[in-house]
Amino acid sequence: MKRTFISILCIFTILSAFGQQETSADFTEAQTPINIGLNEVNKVFTPPADMNNNLKSAITGTNIIVSYNGFPENVKQAFEYAVSIWAKSVYSPVTLNIHANWEVLDKNTLGHGKPSIFYRNFKGTPQANVFYPIALVEKLTGKEYNSENDADILCSFNSSQSWYFGTDGKTPANQYDFVTAVLHEIGHGMGISGFFTAENGVARFCNTSNSPSIYDFYVFNKNQQRIADNQLFPCPSTELTKQLTSNSLVFNYLTENSEIDEATIYAPSTWVNGVSIYHLQKTNYTNGTPNELMNAHAFKGEAIHNPGVNTLQVLSELGWSTNDQVDVDAVSTGAKEEILANEDVNIYPNPFSGTLTFDCENIANQSSVEIKIIDLTGSTVFSETMFDIQFNPKLKVDLSTIKPGIYLASLTDINSKTITKRIIKN
């Protein structure tokens, strides 16, 4: 009896250890993108999407809780304002926890931020063997994956910098806008980050699994080749370094939305750890022009209080639900960019498990429509042309045979107008 008990205990211990190894293989820590401040001035203010609403009282998206370490009260107020903008721009059913530090950093560094941890191959993962940031894992699964008090996003800000803590966008030409910096670092924490690194001319993924993050997964070159494809660009290799420093990389959008161009990724000819790849490329260097929030460098006098079209589209492709109408009106230039809301067709339920309904009651004068369901690799998993829309405007599609995950549902009318929305199969 004693031997039997000992044998069972040994087996349990071995299985437990094996289970721990399996678990540890499915998560990893992130490297840290950094936000560099330039000593150049760009006097421009890009306001939030809705200047008429008090954002802090109009949060309808994500519940975000911040744990502060060393922050003065006036700094906290600016931080909370930035948080309220993100809370209105993205949605998650799970509370997002940010742990923020106020500390002395390197002279030119404004701050740095990252996901606290990445997971892969969790239940319902959209892409196998690809790492997802913890906040996005929780959004996709609809539940806490770590402790409810653990950090989802870690960020630090340089207490020795010359900051402007106002929320009105009137940043002086000799200061950096703090709200902009907070928005930027939270963007990294939500998933604009990953594992590409290079040393002595050899690039690799900085994790033991030799696997990309979901952001890394969508980095493509000008020939539309996936940089994370180990068959095309071995990892580690000098060839991978050439790609990462080619100055011609883009974040590949899978949506069929001609209104939005692919986002150009910052990939300078010399690798800069913490800056290269995990920022977007600034395309217009004219003083007074608006900038994307996630560009590689920050300017004095520049206040960007709107995530921006490209940044939100990148996050949407990663798997976030984003506010799909964002007006960006730069005060000093009048420039405007917008993502058009797709309100003609209601697609429900979302998430779904079997049947998906396309409600086309608001579409007039259509004899037929084409419905396509596309997975995140760009493959069409369902395609059908419906001819009875005039008599049956609520079109039901049986998708019970497709695998759980994230898809793009598109509907094209006889005028070749395509409406595309993100759907989730449970």
Secondary structure, DSSP 8 states (H G I E B T S, - for coil): -HHHHHHHHHHHHHHHHHHHHHHHTTEE-----EEEEEEEEEEEEE--S-TTS-GGG---S--EEEEEES--HHHHHHHHHHHHHHHHHEE-SS-EEEEEEEE---TTEEEEEEES-EE-S-TT-SSTT-BEEHHHHHHHHTS-SS-TTS-SEEEEEETTS-EE--SSS---TTSEEHHHHHHHHHHHHTTS---EEEETTEEEESSTT---BHHHHTEE-TT--BTT-TTTS-SSBHHHHHHHTSS--EE---S--TTS--EEB---SS--TTTSSSSB-----STT----TTBSEEEEEEEE-S--HHHHHHHHHHT-EE-S---EE-TTT--EE------S-EEESSSBSSEEEEE-TT--S-S-EEEEEEETTS-EEEEEEE--TTT--EEEEE-TTS-SEEEEEEEE-TT--EEEEEEEE-
